[in-house]
Amino acid sequence: MRCQSLTEFKKPLTSEIRQDPTVSGTEVLLKVTANGICHSDLHIREGSYNLGQGQSLSFGDRGMKLPLVMGHEPTGRVIAAGPDVGDIDTSKDYVIYPWQGCGDCHQCKLGRENYCAAPRYLGLNVDGGYADMIKIPHARYLFDMGPLSPEIAAPLACSGLTTYSALKKVEDTIKVAPVVIIGAGGLGLMAIGLVKAMGGLAPVVVDLDPAKREAALAAGAAKAIDGAADDAVAQVQAGVGGPALAVVDLVGAESSAGLAFDVIGKGGKIVMVGLFGGAAPWPLPLIPVKAATIMGSYVGSLQEFAELMKLAVDGKVPALPTQTHDLEQASNLLDQLEEGKIIGRAVLTP
């Protein structure tokens, strides 16, 4: 098995050759056909999240073990299955749901494995898709991708699911007023397509990068606004047609969270998704004065992924701008992503 492993935080990935995994019970082994490179992979390589006010959340302190094969946007074709798997089609590619839980806790029993307290997330807690093989514990995590190609389907496992779950939290307003999307990277472009698929009005998008704003307009955004402009709040509200009812912050920086709070009106909702880092910038008295709802959204559930895949297979989710690369380019691509040089999604095809 060829793989790209994180052997030390804040360091380049290491190319490794390992023994091929074996399977037992309900386990399934797949040949990886594609794996998207996600912005959160940068935090994993760094080894922590910036919590602001001089604090950080260390992955090492929370049980992440190195070496780790990164990657949580995988697709693959079954090459081996344990004796308890039953019939499984080995002739097709599958998207793999990566947010796998313990199966025993309250959240898992409620179908919310993405909130599990003892998770087995691919590329975070167990080895992921920066490899040419991947093992998963159960076939229920495999989803038929229909006519989609692996490189187009792979980002649905995170960028697609993360944005879909976030938009579901404000689904009651997106047909009434344009939702504001902060960040026009891979998640932002995916969100624009999903808003349309969910029957919403064309969103207003905010990004600092003019190239990403152009990409957002090309993807169907109603407006694309520079978040650093002196009148950014006024521009956003003009694009929405008044104070915003909902903002999805895909950046998660102090500046983006501050802008989100400033553009919403009374009763507005902010869904925090991005993990750039920092401390909350909101004046506490204004939260009740605005009757604001501020909520987090972490990836998405198995049921939400099933809903998303149906939309995608039915052709209702526009494909992201995508570039494919060799597995050995993983570390270099992470550097490019950190420098803001990737528009859309970079995908490894082992």
C-alpha positions in Angstrom: 0.0 0.0 0.0 1.3 3.4 -1.0 0.4 6.3 1.3 1.2 9.8 2.3 1.6 10.0 6.1 1.8 12.8 8.6 4.7 11.7 10.8 5.3 15.0 12.6 3.0 18.0 13.0 4.0 21.2 11.1 6.2 19.1 8.7 5.8 17.9 5.1 4.1 14.5 4.6 6.2 11.4 4.2 5.8 8.8 1.4 5.4 5.3 2.8 5.0 1.8 1.6 3.0 -0.4 4.0 1.7 -3.9 4.0 -1.7 -4.2 2.4 -4.5 -4.1 5.0 -6.5 -7.3 5.7 -10.2 -7.5 6.6 -12.3 -9.4 9.0 -16.0 -9.4 10.1 -17.9 -6.5 8.5 -14.8 -4.7 7.3 -14.3 -3.6 3.7 -11.1 -2.9 1.8 -11.2 -0.5 -1.1 -8.8 0.7 -3.8 -8.8 4.5 -3.5 -9.9 6.0 -6.8 -9.9 9.7 -5.6 -9.4 11.8 -2.5 -10.1 15.5 -2.2 -7.7 17.8 -0.4 -9.7 19.8 2.2 -8.8 23.0 4.0 -9.2 21.3 7.3 -6.3 19.1 6.3 -4.1 22.2 6.9 -5.2 22.2 10.6 -4.5 18.5 10.9 -1.0 19.0 9.5 -0.5 22.0 11.9 -1.7 19.8 14.8 -4.0 22.4 16.4 -6.8 24.9 16.1 -6.3 28.5 17.0 -8.8 29.3 19.8 -7.8 33.0 20.1 -6.7 34.8 23.2 -3.4 32.9 23.2 -5.1 29.5 23.4 -5.0 26.5 21.0 -6.7 23.1 20.8 -4.0 20.4 20.3 -4.9 17.3 18.3 -2.1 15.4 20.0 -3.5 16.2 23.4 -6.9 14.9 22.2 -5.6 11.5 21.2 -4.5 11.9 17.6 -1.8 9.3 17.0 1.0 9.8 14.4 1.9 8.5 11.9 -1.5 9.2 10.3 -2.6 8.8 6.7 -4.5 12.0 6.1 -7.5 12.4 3.8 -11.3 12.4 4.5 -12.8 12.8 1.1 -12.3 9.4 -0.4 -13.9 7.3 -3.2 -13.0 3.7 -3.9 -13.7 0.3 -5.4 -14.1 -2.8 -3.2 -11.2 -5.2 -3.5 -11.9 -7.3 -0.4 -14.6 -7.8 2.2 -14.9 -9.6 5.5 -17.1 -12.7 5.9 -19.9 -10.8 7.5 -20.3 -8.2 4.8 -22.7 -10.1 2.6 -23.2 -9.4 -1.1 -21.4 -6.3 -2.3 -20.9 -5.0 -5.8 -17.2 -4.9 -6.6 -17.7 -3.4 -10.1 -18.6 0.1 -9.1 -17.0 3.1 -7.3 -18.4 4.3 -4.0 -18.1 7.6 -2.1 -17.1 6.8 1.5 -18.8 8.5 4.4 -15.8 9.5 6.6 -17.4 10.7 9.8 -17.7 7.3 11.4 -18.5 6.9 15.1 -18.1 4.3 17.8 -21.7 2.9 17.1 -22.5 2.6 20.8 -22.9 6.1 22.3 -26.1 8.1 22.5 -25.2 10.3 19.5 -24.4 7.3 17.3 -27.7 5.6 18.3 -29.5 8.7 17.3 -27.8 8.6 13.8 -25.4 11.4 14.6 -22.1 9.6 14.2 -20.5 12.9 13.2 -21.1 14.1 16.9 -19.6 10.9 18.4 -17.4 11.4 21.5 -15.1 8.6 20.5 -15.0 9.0 16.8 -13.2 7.1 14.1 -13.1 9.8 11.5 -11.1 8.9 8.4 -7.9 10.9 8.1 -8.2 12.3 11.7 -8.6 9.4 14.1 -7.9 6.5 11.7 -5.9 6.3 8.5 -7.6 8.0 5.6 -7.5 8.4 1.8 -4.1 9.8 1.0 -3.3 6.3 -0.1 -4.1 3.7 -2.8 -6.0 1.5 -0.3 -8.4 2.3 2.6 -10.2 0.0 5.1 -13.6 0.9 6.6 -15.5 -1.0 9.4 -18.8 -1.4 7.6 -20.4 -1.3 4.2 -23.1 1.1 5.4 -20.6 3.9 4.9 -20.5 3.2 1.1 -22.7 5.3 -1.2 -23.3 4.6 -4.9 -22.0 7.6 -6.9 -24.1 6.8 -10.0 -22.8 8.5 -13.1 -20.4 10.8 -11.2 -16.7 10.4 -11.7 -14.5 9.8 -8.6 -12.8 13.1 -8.7 -16.1 15.0 -8.8 -17.8 12.7 -6.2 -14.9 12.7 -3.7 -15.4 16.3 -2.3 -19.0 15.5 -1.6 -17.8 13.6 1.5 -16.7 16.8 3.2 -17.1 20.0 1.3 -20.5 18.9 0.0 -21.8 17.4 3.2 -20.5 20.2 5.4 -22.1 22.9 3.4 -25.4 20.9 2.9 -25.7 20.3 6.7 -25.0 24.0 7.3 -27.6 25.1 4.8 -30.2 22.7 6.2 -29.9 24.7 9.5 -31.2 27.8 7.7 -33.3 26.1 5.0 -36.4 27.9 6.2 -35.1 31.3 5.1 -33.1 30.7 1.9 -36.2 30.9 -0.3 -37.3 34.2 1.3 -34.0 36.1 1.2 -30.5 35.4 -0.2 -28.3 33.6 2.3 -24.9 35.2 2.8 -22.0 32.9 2.3 -18.6 34.0 3.6 -15.7 32.3 1.9 -15.6 31.3 -1.8 -13.1 28.4 -1.6 -14.1 24.8 -2.3 -16.9 24.9 0.3 -18.2 28.2 -0.8 -18.5 27.2 -4.5 -20.2 24.0 -3.4 -22.6 26.0 -1.2 -23.6 28.1 -4.1 -24.7 25.1 -6.1 -26.4 23.5 -3.2 -28.5 26.6 -2.5 -29.9 26.3 -6.0 -30.4 22.5 -5.6 -32.4 23.2 -2.4 -34.6 25.8 -4.2 -33.1 28.9 -2.6 -32.4 32.3 -4.0 -29.0 33.0 -5.5 -26.7 33.8 -2.5 -24.6 36.8 -1.7 -20.9 35.7 -1.4 -18.1 37.4 0.5 -14.4 36.8 -0.1 -11.1 38.8 0.1 -9.7 37.2 -3.1 -10.9 38.8 -6.4 -10.2 35.5 -8.3 -12.5 33.6 -5.9 -15.1 36.3 -6.2 -15.1 35.8 -9.9 -15.4 32.1 -9.4 -18.4 32.6 -7.2 -20.1 34.7 -9.8 -19.4 32.1 -12.4 -20.9 29.5 -10.1 -24.2 31.5 -9.8 -23.8 33.9 -6.9 -26.0 37.0 -7.1 -23.3 39.2 -5.7 -19.6 38.7 -4.8 -18.3 41.3 -2.3 -14.9 42.1 -1.0 -15.1 41.5 2.8 -12.3 44.1 3.4 -14.2 46.9 1.7 -15.0 49.8 4.1 -18.7 49.5 3.2 -18.8 45.7 3.1 -21.7 45.5 5.5 -23.7 48.0 3.4 -22.9 46.2 0.2 -23.9 42.8 1.6 -27.2 44.2 3.0 -27.9 45.9 -0.4 -27.3 42.6 -2.1 -29.7 40.8 0.2 -32.3 43.5 0.1 -32.0 44.4 3.8 -30.5 43.0 6.9 -29.6 39.3 6.3 -31.8 36.5 7.7 -29.0 34.0 7.5 -25.2 33.9 7.2 -23.0 30.8 6.7 -19.4 31.6 7.7 -17.2 29.1 6.0 -14.0 31.0 7.1 -14.4 31.1 10.9 -12.0 34.0 11.5 -12.6 36.9 14.0 -13.1 39.3 11.0 -15.5 37.0 9.2 -17.5 36.3 12.3 -17.7 40.0 13.1 -18.9 40.8 9.5 -21.5 38.0 9.9 -22.9 39.5 13.1 -23.0 43.0 11.6 -24.9 42.0 8.5 -27.7 40.0 10.2 -30.9 41.7 11.3 -33.1 40.9 14.3 -33.8 37.2 14.6 -31.0 36.4 12.2 -29.0 33.2 12.2 -25.2 32.7 11.9 -24.0 29.2 11.1 -20.3 28.9 12.0 -18.5 26.3 9.9 -14.9 27.5 9.2 -12.0 26.8 11.5 -9.6 29.5 10.7 -9.4 30.4 14.4 -9.7 33.2 16.9 -12.0 34.3 19.6 -15.7 35.4 19.3 -15.8 39.1 18.4 -19.5 39.8 19.3 -20.5 42.2 22.0 -22.6 40.0 24.4 -25.4 42.5 25.0 -26.1 42.7 21.3 -26.8 39.0 21.0 -30.1 39.3 23.0 -30.8 42.7 21.5 -30.6 41.3 18.0 -32.2 38.0 19.1 -29.4 36.4 17.2 -28.9 32.7 16.8 -25.3 31.7 16.6 -24.8 28.0 16.0 -22.0 25.6 15.0 -22.2 23.1 12.2 -19.8 20.1 12.1 -19.7 18.1 8.9 -23.0 16.2 8.6 -24.9 13.0 9.5 -25.2 9.8 7.6 -28.8 10.6 6.8 -27.8 14.0 5.4 -25.2 12.4 3.3 -27.8 10.1 1.8 -29.9 13.1 1.0 -27.0 14.9 -0.6 -25.9 11.9 -2.7 -29.4 11.6 -4.0 -29.3 15.2 -5.1 -25.9 14.7 -6.7 -26.8 11.5 -8.5 -29.9 13.2 -9.8 -27.7 15.8 -11.4 -28.8 18.7 -9.1 -25.4 19.5 -7.6 -23.1 21.4 -9.9 -19.5 20.0 -10.0 -16.8 22.0 -8.4 -13.8 23.3 -10.5 -11.5 20.4 -10.0 -7.8 19.5 -10.8 -6.5 16.0 -10.4 -3.0 15.2 -9.1 -0.7 12.3 -8.3 -0.7 11.0 -4.8 2.9 12.0 -4.3 1.9 15.7 -4.8 -0.2 15.7 -1.6 2.3 17.7 0.5 3.0 20.3 -2.2 -0.8 20.7 -2.8 -1.3 21.4 0.9 1.3 24.2 0.6 -0.5 25.6 -2.4 -3.8 25.5 -0.5 -2.3 27.3 2.5 -1.0 30.0 0.1 -4.5 30.4 -1.4 -3.4 29.3 -4.8 -6.1 26.6 -5.4 -9.5 27.6 -6.9 -12.1 24.9 -6.3 -10.8 21.5 -5.3 -7.5 19.6 -5.7 -8.1 15.9 -5.8 -5.5 13.1 -5.5 -6.0 10.1 -7.9 -3.7 7.3 -6.8 
